[in-house]
Amino acid sequence: MSDVSFADRLAFGRECDVTLAGLTTLGAAIYAGSRMLQLRNDNWQNKEPLPMGVLYLTVVPADI
């Protein structure tokens, strides 16, 4: 369960939309990808894997 409230998630999403729209207006192309993974470390006392989501975001000129 996330520590972030749904209201905060919504606010973050709206802020991202504004930023990405601004980049697009400036002639950028935005590419994104995501993946879920299990983070592990042999040195942890608790050997339980930590579920984690990773977002990859690339911004490049749209005309290439």
N, C-alpha and C positions, 0 to 999 in steps of 0.2 A: 504494500500500500504506500502510496506517495505521501510525502510530507507537504506537498504543495496543494493549496486549495484549488477547486475548480474555477473560482473567480480569478485567481492569480494566473492559472493556465490560460484562461480566456483572454486576459489582459496581455499576456505574453504573446499569444497568437496574433492578436490584433496589431501589436507593435511590430511583429515580424512581417505581417502583411504590408504595413506602411513602408517599412524599410525595403522589402523586396520590390514593391511597386516603384519606389523611387529609383532603385538600381535599374530596373527595366526601362524606365523613362529615360535614364541616362545612356541607354544603349547596351546594357549588360544582358547576358544570358545566364540564368541560374540553373544549376543542376544539383539534385539532392539524391541521397540514398540513405538507407538506414539498415541496421541489423541488430539483432538481439544476441547477447552473448552471456557467458557465465564466467565471471572473474574469479580466479583462484590464485592462492599463494601457499606454497609448502610451509612457510614460516608462520602462518596464522595459527593461533591456538584453536580457534573454531574453524575447522576445515570445510565448513559449508560454503559452496560457491555463492557469489553475490551476483544476482541477475542484474544486467545492465543493458541499456539501449544506447546505441551510438548513432549519431547523425553526421553524415558527411555532406558538406556544402561547398560547392565550387562556383565562383563567379568569374566569368570571362567576357571579353568583348563579344557582342552578338554577331559581328560581321566576320568572324573567322571561320 
